[in-house]
Amino acid sequence: MEDLKLKATHRMVLGKKARFLRRQGITPTHLYGNNVKSAALQCDTGELQNLLAQAGKTRLVSLEVDGERAKSVFVREIQRDAITRELLHIDFYQVKRTEKIAVDVPIVLVGEAPALKFKGRMLVHGINSLSVECLPANVPPQIDIDITQLEEVDQAINVKDIVLDPEITVHADPEQLVVKISEVMVKEIEEVPEVAEEEAVAEEEAKTRAEAEASAEEEKPEKEG
């Protein structure tokens, strides 16, 4: 798969003053990595948005800084405004194509499970991503899991059932659940008929009146002979 491409320039505006860059359609970014000198960079916000829509955090990006030789990077962290969702800052992690890296790859469920066509059944999710190790160029953008094979209750797909490129090492328990068909647990609530409730209330009220009358009778003074 061909690398995505992005251009950046070195950034002189640092700290809180970076907000002025955003107003000009420029997003502050940062580059770092193992044995790599970190650098403050900046990118065109529009180009960066387009890149993020395709790359996520698992697609290798060819980053060209001020016309220098392109660097192989992954998007490591994305910061957005909690309310406006405005793009605030991006961290790029530089890698070496000849050295393996560990990365969490998102799991995407594909298709429809035949078992879900029946009422009282639900899809139980286990893990949403899978930790793998491989060369940067072999990192899959996502791991597709075909759930059309799930036809019965309790049928499941575990990590051991996922087939990946032999060059990719999975760092997860083979028995770890990915997805499973389960029955919906419905708790039955016994309904008491309204007539029975009314009879019970009437009986309780009659008992209370009888006790009150008996008590009043005992408290009457005896007549003198």
N, C-alpha and C positions, 0 to 999 in steps of 0.2 A: 504494500500500500504506500502510495506516494506521500511524503511529508507535507503537512500544511505549512504555508509560508507566512511570515510576519516581519515587518520592518520596525525598528525601534531606534531611538537616539538617546545619547547620554543626557541625564537630567541634572540641571543645576539648581532648580527650585526644589527646596526640601522642606520638611516639616509642615506646619500649618499653612504655609504659603502655597502648598500644592493645590489648594482649592481654586486658586486663580487659573491653574492649568485646566481644571475640569470645565470651567466656564468657557474656555476656548476650544472645547471638544478634544482635550488631551487627557489621557488617564495615566497617573503615576504607576510605574511598575518597578519590580526589583528582581535582579538576577543573582542566584547563588548556586552552590553545589559543592560536592567534595573536591578539595584541592582546587577550588575555583575562587578567584577574587570577586567578592560581591560587588555589584554595581547598581546605582540608581539609574533607572531608565524611564522613558516615557513613550507612549504609543498613541496613534490616532484612535479615538474612542470608537468610531464607526467600524474601523477595520478590526479592532479588538472584539467588538460584539459579534461580528461575523465569524471570527475565529472560534470564539467560545461556543457558538451554536453548533460547530462541527467537531471541535476537539474535546470538549469536556476536560477531564483530567487524565485521560488514558491514550490520547492521540499524540504522537510525536510531532513536534513543531520545529521547523527550521527558522531560527531567529537571526535576522541580519541586523547588526548594530552599527550604524554610521558607515555602512559600506564595507565593514570588515568581513572576514570569512564567517559564514553562517554557523551558528551554534545549535546543537541538538538539545532541545529543552522540552519539559512537560509543564503544563499549568499545575502549580502545586496548591495555591490558595487564591480564592476569589472573595473580595470584600465588597459588599453592597450596602447602601443605606437601608436600614430596617424598614423605613416607611415608603420612600420613593422608589426603592430598588435601583437607584442610580449606581453605576459602577464606580467604586471608589479607588480600588487598588488591586493589582495582580502580582503574585509572586511566580517567577519562573524558576524551575529547577533544572540546571544543566547536567547532562549525562554524557558518558562515553559510550559510543556504539558497540565497543568491544567488551564492555563490562555489564554483567547482569544486574538487574535492579528488581526490587520487590515493590509491588503495587497492588492496590485493591481495585479489582475490575467489577463494575456493576453487573448484576444479573438481570436479564430481561426475559419475562415469560412470553412465549409466542404461541398463538393459536388458542383454541377453546377446548376445555376438558369435557368430554362426553358425559362424565359422571355428574357434572353440574346441571345437566338438563332436567334432573329430577329434584323435586322439592326436598327440603330438609338436609341439603348438603352444602358444604362450604369449602373454600380453598384456604388451607392453612399455610402461611408463609414461614419459612425458617430464616435463612440468611438472605440478604439483599445484595451482597457483593462477595467476591472470592479473592483471597490473597494468593497471588502467584509471583513467581520469579522467573525472569527470562531476559534475553537481550532487549534493549529498548525498541528495536524495530519489530520485535515479535509480540509486543504487548497488544492484545486484542482490545478494540474500543469498548466492547461489551461482550458478555457471554449469553447467547440465546439458549433458552431452555424450552424445548417443545413439550407442551402439556397436553397435546391431543392424544397421548398414550394413556392418560389417566381416565380409566373407564369404570372403576369400582371404588367403593368406600375403603379407606385405609391404604389405598395404593399411593405410593410416594416416590419421589425422586430425591436421592441423596447425592452428596458430593462425589461418591465413587461412581455414580452413573454419568457424570459429565465427561465428555470426550473432548480433549484439547490437543493441540499440536504437541508432538513428543518433546519438542524443545522447551515446553513450558512446564515448570514444576509447581505443583499446587501445595500450598502450605495451609492445610485444613484437615480436620478429622474426616476420613472417608465416610463415616457413618453420619456426619452432620446433615440434618434435614434441610432440603432446599424448598420443597413444596409437597403438600399432601392433601388428599381428599378426606374430609371428616364429616360426620353427621352433626347437624345442629342440635345442641342439647336444649330441649324445651321443658321447662319446669311447669308441671300441671298444678293449677290452683283449684282446690275443691270449692265449688260455689255452694253456699248454703241458701236454700230456697227462701224467698222473702216471707212466704207464709209461715214457715217454720220459725223465722226470726221474730215475727210479730207474735206468734203463740208463746214463744219463750219470754218475750218482754211482758206480755199480759200476765203470764203465770208468776213472774217475779214481782210485778206490781201487786197482784192479789195476795201474795205471800206477805209482802211488806205491810199491806193494809191490815191483814189478819193479826200480825204481830203487834201492830200499833193499837188495835182495838183491845187485844188481850191485856196489853200493858195498862191501858186506860182503865179497864175494868178492875184491875187489881188495886189501882190507886184510889178508887171510890171509898169514902168513909162509911163505916158500918152504921146502920140505923139503930137508935136507942130504943129499948123495949119499954 
